[in-house]
Amino acid sequence: MASPNVRVEHLSKMYRIGGPVERYRTFRDTVTQSFARAGRRLRSWFGGGDGAAPKYETIWALKDVSFEIQPGEVVGVIGRNGAGKSTLLKILSRIAEPTEGRAVVRGRVGSLLEVGTGFHPELTGRENVYLNGAILGMKRAEVDRKFDEIVAFAEIEKLIDTPVKHYSSGMYVRLAFSVAAHLDTDILLVDEVLSVGDVKFQQKCMGRMQDRTFAGKTILFVSHNLSAIANLCPRSVLLENGRIVAEGKSQDVIAAYLTEGEVTSSRELTDAPRRSSRGDAWRCIRRAAMLCRDVETSTFLVNSEWTLRVECDIPKELEGEQLCFGFDIRDARDTILFGTNTEQYGFKRRGRAGREVFEATLPSLPLAPGRYKVYLFLNDGHSDREIIESALQFDVLWEPNTVVERPPHVGVLHQQVIWK
């Protein structure tokens, strides 16, 4: 068997939280810190203190990760936000150094980690194509041969001599992917950046990665698009809290990912992870529960009543602020089947310090049997300031001994919501 293009052995990465920001150190700083450390040791020897360095909270973004990728193999990496996927790609791209273990990469590496990675904003698109080629170890003649194809694929012929600082995020991605796709790299690392482009370009990129010109490339593909993972990657890896919890055929790994987490009729959300579309996330949502005819449950029959009740603690600093609460119902592949919010139904509220309760009822839940997730959102009228993903999960079942003449709707729902 040929030597693997990528070998990851007991890889771990630790980050320090809450410590001082590390700045560039001069020779004078190094000498000063050496004397300071020596002074702390002397004080500890003579009983003047323990001489220990300040302790900071740490987090392991990756912990004891090991796997191999053979030449020409396409491997997907999936997992929830914060599972360590992007950290893994940064280490393989030599952007970050591992804390423990090692990663061996053989061959030229092309990386698509985020919008505009490796682009200089003051340079034109043309100049950045050559710059990226040089970074990847390409000779100018190699870039010259592929240049017209790169520009045509990115569909930015008119703007190729415009500084990229004037490009939209979608144009950044189009040009960056086109460079990585056409230059002669052996290994391509792709993070969740293709979601920035329009649907037509996403389909074009997926088609390119399935094209015969990609047949010899080793690809590590990180995405939340499970359909793309299933279609593109024969093998996948599932990360959870920085560790590999499943590895093997993509269908089996995706199934393990989709079934993780238990259904529950209610959940305390005080410590649940949350994010915001801008700035720091609020932490108002405290508890959520699902009910059927005033009884808490996590199992619903097809076309039964479904009620969501969410309790919030509004701090004094948000008193008087406009509050808009919303939720999504999603299937196992994160497809949004239903979404609504209080503002849509004219329930405009001003925050009052203390307990607030939002309650929404669907009189009839026309979902096919299966497992579904509920996402929660709290909005200030302009953007989502508190988002809790997969806050609740519930199952839908057929009513026993019932013959259903017409199957329930499995697409996007159109339902009247009763708010209280």
N, C-alpha and C positions, 0 to 999 in steps of 0.2 A: 504493500500500500504506500502511496506517495505521502510525503511529509505534509502535515496540515498547514494551511496558510495562516490560520489563527489558532494559537494554543493559549488558553487561559488556565493558570494553575494557582488555586487557593488565593484568588484575588480579593483583597479587602481595601476599602477606602473609608477613612475616618475624617470627619469634619469637626472643627471646634465651634461651639455656639457661644455667642456672647462675649468673646474675648476681644482685645483691641485689634484694630485693623493693621495687618502687617504692611509696613511700607518699605520702600527701598532703603537698604542699610549701607552706609558709607563705612570706610575703614575705621574712622573715628568711632562710629556707633559700635562696631564689632569689638574694638579694644575696650570701650567703656562698659559694655555688657559683660565682657570677660572679667574685668575687675569687680563688677557688681556681684557676679556669681561667686567669685572667690570670697568676697566679703560676707555673703550669706552663709557660705560654708564655715568660715571662721566663727561667725556668731553662733552657729549651731553647735560647734565644738566646745565653745566656752559658755554654753547655756544661755545665749542671748536670743534664742528663737530656734525654730526648727529648720530655718534656712530653706524651706521648700519653696519652689516656684508657685505662683498663683495657679489655682486649679479652676478649670473651666468645664462646663458641660460639653459632652461630645456626643456625636451621632455617627453610626456606621451606615453610610449610604450603600456599601457593598460589604458582604461578609462571606468569605470562604467560597467564592464562585469559581467553578472549574468546568470547562468544556473545550471541545475542539471543532474546527470547521475545515473541511477538506477543500482542496482546490475546485472551483466551479460550483460549490454548494451554496444554496440560498437558504438562510436561516432567519426566522422571525423571532423577535423578542417582544413579549407582551407583559402586561401587568398594570396595576393601578398607578395613578400619579404618585410619585415619591417612592416607587419600588426600586429605583436605582438604574433604570434603563439608560437615561442620558449620561449618567456618571460612567457607566460601562463604556459607552461609545467615546466619551472624552478621553478615557484612559487609553483605549485602543488607537485613538487619533494622536496620542502623545501631547494632548493639551493639559492633562492632569497626570500626576504621578501617583501610583498606588501606595497605600500605607503598608500593606503586606502582600506577599505573593508576587507574581509576575505575569505579564502578557507578552507573548512572542508573536510578532506579525511579520510575515515574509512576503515582500512584494510592495509595489507602489500602492499607496492608500489614497483614495478620494473620499472626502467627508462632506456630508450635507447635514450639519447638526442643527443649525438655526438660520433664520433669514439673514443673508449677507455675510455668513461666515467666510473669512478670508478675502473679502472685498474691501478695497479702500474707497471711501465715499467720494474723495476728491478726484479719483481717476475715472476715466470714461469706461463704458462697457467693453470697448475694444481693448483698452489697456489692462483691465482686470482679467480678461480672458487670458492674455499672455502672462500676467502676474500669477494667476492660478496654475497655469501650465508650468511655470518655472518652479513654483512651490512643490508641485507634484513630481518634479524632476524631469520634465519634458524639455526637449530641445526646441528651439524656435521653429525649426523646419517641421517638426511633428505638429505643432500648433497651427502653423500655416496651412498644412494639408487639410485639417479638420475645421478651420475657422468658418468657412461659409456654411458648413453643415450645422455648426453650433449656433450661429446667428439665426439661420432659417428655422431650426427647431424651436428656439426661444421666442420667435415671432416678434423681435424688437429691432428689425433692420433700420427703421427710421431713427431709433434712439441709441444706436450702438456707439456713436461718438458723443453722447451726452454723459456728463458725470453721473455716476450711479446714485449719488445723494438725492437726485431728483426722481429716482425710480420709485414706484409703489412697491409694497411688500411682495405683491404677486409677481411683478417684473423681476425683482431680486431673485425670487425662487426659480423662476423660469430660466434665467440666465445661469444661475448657480447649478441647477440640475443638468442643464444642457452641457455645461463644461464637464461636469463629472461623468456624464453619460457618454460623451464622445471622445474624451482623451483616454489614452491607453493606460488605465489603472488596472491593477490586478485585483484590488479589493475595494469595494464600495460600501461605506457606512452611511446609512440613511436614517435620520431621525424623523419625527413627526412634523416635517416641514412642508410636505406636498399638500397638506390640508389648507395652506394659505392660498394656493392658486385656485383658479376657477375650475368648475367641474370638468369642462372640456379638456383643460390642460392636465388635470389629474388623470383622466382616462388615457391621455396621450403618454404620460409618464409611465403608467402601469403597462401600457402596451409596449413601450420601449424596453422596460425591464424584462418582459417576456419574449422580446425579439431575439433572434438567433445571434445578433451581435453581442448580446450579453451572456451567451452560453458559457464562455470561459471565465467569467468574472465570479469572484467570491463576494456574496452580498450578505450583509447583516442589516436587517430591515426592522426598525422599531416603529410600531404603529398601534393606534387604538382602533383602526379600521380592520375588524376581524375578517371581513370578507376578503380584503386585499391580502391579509396574512394567509388565509386558507388557499387562495388561488395562486399566490406567488411562491409560497415557502413550503416545501415538502416537510421540513422539520422546524420546530419552534422550541423556545425556552420560555418558561413562565417564572418571573421574578416576583417575590413578595418580601417586603421589608429587607431588601438587599440580598436575599438568598434565593437560590434556585429551588423551587418547590415542585416543578414538573419539567420534563424534557422528553421529546420524542416526536412522533407524528403530529403534524399541526392540528388535525382534527381532534386527536385525543387531548392535546394540551389546551386547545380552545374550550373543549368540553369541561376540563378541570377548572379553567378560569371562570366559565360562566356559571358553574354550580357552587363556586366558593361563597361562603356567607350563608347564614341560616335565616329562614323566614321568621318574623316575629311580629306580633300584633302591635307592640309599642316599643319605644326605645328612648332612653335618656341620651341626649345629644350634647350635653355640657362640654364633654371632652372630645367630641367628634371632630375630625379634621375638616376644615372648611377653607374656602378661598374666596377671592373677590376679583371682579373684572378690573378694578383699579384700587390702588392703595392697600392698606391693611383691611382684612375682613372684619366685619362686625361679629360679635359673639352673642347675639340676642336669642337665637333659637335654642330652646332648652329641652323640649320633649315633643315627640310626635307619636300619634297613634292612629290606627285604622279601625273602623267600626262597621258593623252591619246591623242596622236597626238598634243602635245604641249599645251593642255588645262588641267589645274589643275582640278582633280575630285577625288571623293572617291568611285565612282560607275563604275564598268567595266562590259562589256558584256562578255559572254563566248567566248574565242578565240580572244578577242580584244587585241590591243597593250597595254602594261603596261610599264610605265617608272618611275623610282625612281631617284630623284635629291636631293643630300645632300650637304649642304654648311658647310664648316668648317673654323674656324679661327685658324691658326697655330701660336703658340707663338714663340718668338725668340729662346727659349731654345730647341725647337724641330727642328730648322732649320738644314737640312742635315741628319736628321734621316730618316730611311726607313719607309714609310707609306703604309699600306695595308688596304684598306677599303673593308668591306664585309657586306652582309645582308642575313637574312633568311626570308622566308615566311612560316608562321605556321597557322595551323587550330585552332579552338576554344579550343581544348584540348592540345594545345602546341606541337603537333606533327609537326616536321620539314618536310615540303613538298618540299622545294627547298632552297638551300643555295649555295652561290658563293662568290668570292672575286676577287679583281683586280689582285693579284699575280697568281691566277689560269689561267688568260688570258694573263699573261706576262706584265701587266701594273705596272711595278716597279717604284715607285716615291720616290724622296727625298723631305723631307719637306721644303717648302719655307715659310718664315714668311709672314703672311697675309692670304688672302682668297683663299681657295681651294674648288673646286666643283667636286664632283664625280657623274657621271650619268650612269645609266644602263638601258637598254631597253630589254624587252622580246617581240619579235615580235608577239607572240601568247600566250595567257594566258589560258591554258587548265585546268581550275579549275571548279569544280562543283559549282552551285549556293550556296552561303553561305557567312559567314563573316570570314575574315582572318586578321592576324596581321603581322607586319613587325618588326623584330629585327635588330638593327644596331650595327656594330662592327668596331673599329679602332684598327689596329694591328701594332706592331713595327717590324714585321717579325719573332717574336719568340712567343709572346703570346698576347692575347687580352687585351689592356690597357684601352679601353673605350667600355662599353657595355650598350646600352639603350634598355630595354625590352619594347615591345609593343609601339614602337615609333609612329607607324601609324596603323590605321585599315581601311579596305576597304571591300566593298560588291561586290560580283559577281552575275550577274543576267542573265537569259535567254534573248535573243533578242526577243522582242514581235512579236507574229504572225509568229514564225519560228519553223519548225519541224526539230528536230535534230535526224538524223538517228543513230548516234553513240554517246553515252554519253561521256562527258569529263572525263579525267583521274582524279581519286581522290586519288591516291597514291603519291609516290615521283616523282617529275617532272624531266625530262631530257630535258633541253632547252638550246639553244644557246643564250648567252647574248652578247648584243652589248654595249661595254663600250665607253664612250667619256671622 
